[in-house]
Amino acid sequence: MSQLQSENKSEKELLDALRKSALEELRFFSNGGKQERERWVVSQFLSQLNLTFDETELCSLDLHNKIDVQFRDANFQVKEILTKGVMRYRDAEAKYKALVTAKNLRDIKWPSFGYDIPPISTIYNLVSAETLSLSYKAKYASIKSGLDLLFYVTRIYASLIKKGEIDSEYLSSIGWRSISCLAGDQAIVLFAS
């Protein structure tokens, strides 16, 4: 096999691997991947807290249930706080289409999306505001005292939570059983009743 044939084979293998990875990303961010994503968030949260557990302990419930993931006695309702305008499925689909249409690596035309840059904030302020907003929704009013709210924060320009800014009394007054947050490598229980 000549060097050119070997390079072409390597390029094809790399392109195939990129397509396979992009297809998996597309599936993960689809509606069908919602339960897997929620279990992944809970798994990452528990791992960051250094809890020993088995993945089989993370149970997804019916899509219409307000409990997204049960773990032992915890009833997690998982919410993501992301940068405004980000649409993960759309972005993954565009990336996959770019890879499918490419004949070789040089043909790949990566999609680009413009997003508004959000103002600088703290994750604590974002979580507090979102917690309060969710509290006013009728679908949570009668059951929030039995739900463990877990925020997964991927929004850019938001600083990590500092222990001194946590107002447990205020969070307690909102009525959830617990409120926690996962942001990058930071996992923190903000309040637990």
Secondary structure as GFF3:
##gff-version 3
##sequence-region A 1 193
A	DSSP	alpha_helix	3	28	.	.	.	ID=ss1
A	DSSP	three_ten_helix	31	33	.	.	.	ID=ss2
A	DSSP	alpha_helix	34	48	.	.	.	ID=ss3
A	DSSP	three_ten_helix	55	57	.	.	.	ID=ss4
A	DSSP	beta_strand	58	60	.	.	.	ID=ss5
A	DSSP	beta_strand	69	71	.	.	.	ID=ss6
A	DSSP	beta_strand	74	81	.	.	.	ID=ss7
A	DSSP	alpha_helix	88	101	.	.	.	ID=ss8
A	DSSP	three_ten_helix	105	107	.	.	.	ID=ss9
A	DSSP	beta_strand	121	122	.	.	.	ID=ss10
A	DSSP	alpha_helix	123	135	.	.	.	ID=ss11
A	DSSP	alpha_helix	138	141	.	.	.	ID=ss12
A	DSSP	three_ten_helix	144	146	.	.	.	ID=ss13
A	DSSP	beta_strand	148	153	.	.	.	ID=ss14
A	DSSP	beta_strand	158	159	.	.	.	ID=ss15
A	DSSP	three_ten_helix	163	165	.	.	.	ID=ss16
A	DSSP	alpha_helix	168	174	.	.	.	ID=ss17
A	DSSP	beta_strand	178	183	.	.	.	ID=ss18
A	DSSP	beta_strand	186	192	.	.	.	ID=ss19
###
